[in-house]
Amino acid sequence: MEELVQTKDFLQDISDLWHSFVIDNVANGWQSISLVVGKFLIFVAIIYLIDTIFKFLLYFSFKYFVDEERFPMLVAIQKSKITNSIAHLIALIFGKFAFASIFYTRPSAYLYLDKLVDIGVVIVIAGMTFRFLKALEYYYLTKKDFYRIVALRAVSQTIKIFGLFIFSIIAISIIFGIKSGTILGSLGAITAVLVLVFRDTILGFVTGLHVATSRNLKVGDWIGIPKYNLEGFIEDINLLTTKILCFDKTISTIPTYDLLSTEIKNLQVMSETNTRRIKRSIVFNINSFQFVDKILFEKLSHLNLLKEYMEEKRPDIFPENQDSTVNMNIMNGEQLTNIGLFRIYALNYIKNNKHIDQTGDMMVRQMESTPQGLPLEIYCFTNDSVWQNYEAIQSDIFDHLLVASKEFKLEVVQLSKA
């Protein structure tokens, strides 16, 4: 208690010193303004000084004295900067005590400063609440509990929406001196009308906030919208409509709230990484599949992309010391097939193609058989995302594979008109 009295006296002494300085050195017409502005700056400086001191003390305490393995929650609090919010709150509480001592000669300023500090407290508590949710996320991240993180993010977004609403009501009630119940009652009376008249506007506003905070989309992104069969670049996002420049040079507009309620494929990452996926199949006639005999084996052994593989398989397929009396029917022992060799050839081809991203996933796989035949899918990524270059690379690959399949005695399905 004695320390508080001494602090109050100290603040009053500072206020008196400034008051004397202004009276002695400032002209009469400017004395009143100079007193208020000077004391306000002193008030802000004291709050800032206290905030900085406590922020440093809390950061130092958590940084060097908290064991991450034993107290992961405290570490999460430090990472989420809740300590900063605590320092802000302490500084504002002290400020609420200090302004009475600094402005004791000007009681008319109490009302405005009191409201200002109260609003600051509301903002700090709101920030502390949101940072606590972030601390929980950090805590479960250290435990690698990703299921809880997903659930927590969904809950935290809901809490943030309601929290902003509640804290806004409290701030309005402080500023205008209106009871919170009166504000809520007035809002309830006009909510139905607002929702009915401004439905698209409200949804667009919410979507705009979501896009801005999630950073999933932005103007200039290349997107695809399966619902509307659209693909192009975002030209503009406003409150009601989003403008998209399609690849056929037409302009399409969709409701902005569709960005929140509709499936959106953001293809911009392909441009940023300069890669683009190839995922296309060649359908073969199953009747053209066969075991590889010695003639075809020798013929394909001269292909550079298969040479190494064929030499590894030769001892197993055609052993030199095999007794001539042993049945040489192709159904006996290990055998190769033309479709299997073509699959190996296609994979080696894309692995040796300079236009294919060798760090990305790549495979050549058989898909489920269909009445038309057996699809063989080529899956890889080009190292050039420019549309024209991508189409040229993809076409060159399939031009080569379609013609090369004839060397393997494979027949590509070509459906004729009924």
Stockholm file with secondary structure:
# STOCKHOLM 1.0

chainA/1-418         MEELVQTKDFLQDISDLWHSFVIDNVANGWQSISLVVGKFLIFVAIIYLIDTIFKFLLYFSFKYFVDEERFPMLVAIQKSKITNSIAHLIALIFGKFAFASIFYTRPSAYLYLDKLVDIGVVIVIAGMTFRFLKALEYYYLTKKDFYRIVALRAVSQTIKIFGLFIFSIIAISIIFGIKSGTILGSLGAITAVLVLVFRDTILGFVTGLHVATSRNLKVGDWIGIPKYNLEGFIEDINLLTTKILCFDKTISTIPTYDLLSTEIKNLQVMSETNTRRIKRSIVFNINSFQFVDKILFEKLSHLNLLKEYMEEKRPDIFPENQDSTVNMNIMNGEQLTNIGLFRIYALNYIKNNKHIDQTGDMMVRQMESTPQGLPLEIYCFTNDSVWQNYEAIQSDIFDHLLVASKEFKLEVVQLSKA
#=GR chainA/1-418 SS CHHHHHHHHHHHHHHHHHHHHHHHHSCHHHHHHHHHHHHHHHHHHHHHHHHHHHHHHHHHHHHHHCCTTTCHHHHHHHHTTHHHHHHHHHHHHHHHHHHHHHTTTCGGGHHHHHHHHHHHHHHHHHHHHHHHHHHHHHHHHHTTCHHHHHHHHHHHHHHHHHHHHHHHHHHHHHHHTCCHHHHHHHHHHHHHHHHHHSHHHHHHHHHHHHHHHHCSCCTTCEEEETTTTEEEEEEEECSSEEEEEETTSCEEEEETTHHHHSCCEECHHHHHHTCEEEEEEEEECGGGCCBCCHHHHHHHTTCHHHHHHHHHHHHHHSCTTCCTTSCCCTTSSCCCBHHHHHHHHHHHHHHTCTTBCTTSCCEEEECCCBTTBEEEEEEEEESCCCHHHHHHHHHHHHHHHHHHGGGGTCCBCCCCCC
#=GC SS_cons         CHHHHHHHHHHHHHHHHHHHHHHHHSCHHHHHHHHHHHHHHHHHHHHHHHHHHHHHHHHHHHHHHCCTTTCHHHHHHHHTTHHHHHHHHHHHHHHHHHHHHHTTTCGGGHHHHHHHHHHHHHHHHHHHHHHHHHHHHHHHHHTTCHHHHHHHHHHHHHHHHHHHHHHHHHHHHHHHTCCHHHHHHHHHHHHHHHHHHSHHHHHHHHHHHHHHHHCSCCTTCEEEETTTTEEEEEEEECSSEEEEEETTSCEEEEETTHHHHSCCEECHHHHHHTCEEEEEEEEECGGGCCBCCHHHHHHHTTCHHHHHHHHHHHHHHSCTTCCTTSCCCTTSSCCCBHHHHHHHHHHHHHHTCTTBCTTSCCEEEECCCBTTBEEEEEEEEESCCCHHHHHHHHHHHHHHHHHHGGGGTCCBCCCCCC
//
